[in-house]
Amino acid sequence: MSLWRLLYTGYEKNGVIVKMTLEEAATKVQISKKSLDDYLMQLRSAKKYGFDFDKHIREKVGVIRSFVRQMKQEEKAKKEQAASATKVTESEVAEEIVGASSRTAVTTARKSRKREFKPQCKATATELFTSARK
C-alpha cells in the first residue's frame, strides 16, 4: 500500500520528481487498482473505528474487513435504536389529543395533522391569476 501511494504522490529520481497515475502505480506493485482502493478504504475505516493494528500486525485484510463490518453493524443498530426511542406513534399522538387510545382518537389525530398542513391562503386560483396579470 505504502509503495503504491508513494509512486502516486511522487518521488525524487536524479533530481526530478516522478509521479505516476494510480493505474501505473498499481501495475508497478503488481496488484490491481481495484484491490488497492478497497484495501485503502478498509484501512481508513479501521482507523476511524479504532482498530488495533499493532495487535494484528501479521493478519490479512480479512481481519480488518470483519472488524469494520461489525463496527458498522453496531453503529447502525445504535442509530436505529435512537430513532425508535424518539419516534412518536400515531396512537400516542391520538392519546395526547383526545385522551384515549381508540379508533376515533386515531382518526381525530389524522384529521388534526391534515389541518395543520393546509395552506393558509384563502384566495382562489382565478383571483391569484388575475392579480398576477395586473
N, C-alpha and C positions, 0 to 999 in steps of 0.2 A: 504494500500500500504506500509506504513512505517513498519508495523509489518512483513509483508511478506518479505521485503528486509532485515530487521533485523535478522529474522530467517535464511535467506540465508547467510548473511555475517558473522554471528556468534555472540553469546552472551555468557557471563560467567555464569556458574551454578555450585556452590560448588567448585569454584577454577578451573574448567575445561571449556575450550571454546567448545561450542556446535555449530556445523554448520549443516544445512540441505540442501538438494538439493532444487531447485526451485519447483519441484513437491511436495515434502514433505511439504514444507512451505505453498504452496497453499492449500494442504489438511488440514493443521493445521488451516488456516484462513477461510476455507470453501468457497473458491472462486476458480473457475477453473484457471489453469495456463495461458491458452489462454486469458482469460478476463484480468487477471492481467498484462500480457505482453502488451496487447492492451492499457490498461489504462496508463501504464508507457510510452508507445510511445506517446500517446496523451498529457500527461503532459510535456514531453520533448519538443515536437513540440510547445505546447502553450508557454512554457518558451522562446523558440527561437524567436517566433513572438511577444513577449511582452504582453501576456495575463495578465489582472489584476485579480489575484487570490483573493485578499482581497475584491474586489467588488462583486465577485461571490462565496463567501465562502460557501454558503448553496445550491449551484446549483449542479446538477448532471453532469456526464461526457458528456452528450449530448450537453451541452452548450459549453464545451471546444472543442468537436468534430466539431461542427458547425463553431466555430471561426477558428480552424485550416484549415478546408476545404475552408473557404472563403479566408483566407490569402494565401493558396496555389494557388487558382484560380487567385488571384490578381498578385501573383508573376509570374505565368505562362503567364498571359496577358502582363505583363511588358516585359518579355523576348521575347515574340513573336513580340511585338511592336518594340523593339530594333532591332531584327533580320530583320524585314521587312523594317526598316528605312535604314539599311546598305546594303540590298540586291540590287544588280545591275541586272536589267533585260537584256535579250538578245538584245532587241531593243535599249536600252541605249548604250550598247557596240557597236552596229552597227552604231548608230548615231555618236559616237566618232570616229570610224574608217573611215567611209565613209562620214559622214556629212549629212546623210538623213535617214529618218525612213521608207524606202521602203522594199519590199520583197528582192530585190537584196542586200540591205545593211545587212539584217539579214543573208543571205546566205554567204556573204563575211565574216561576223563576225564568223560564224561557221567554215568556212574554215581556217581562221587565227588562231582560237583557236586550231584546229586539228594540224596545222603546228607546233604550239608551243610545243606540247606534243609528236612529233615524235622522235624516238631515233636518236641520233647523230652518231652512229656507222655506217660506210659505208661498213664494211666487211661483206661478205656473210657467211651464216651458215657453208658452206663447208670449207672456209678459217679458220674460228674460230676453227672448229673441228680438222683440220689438224695441226694448230699451237698448240693446246692443247695436241695433241698426242706426239709432239716433246719434 
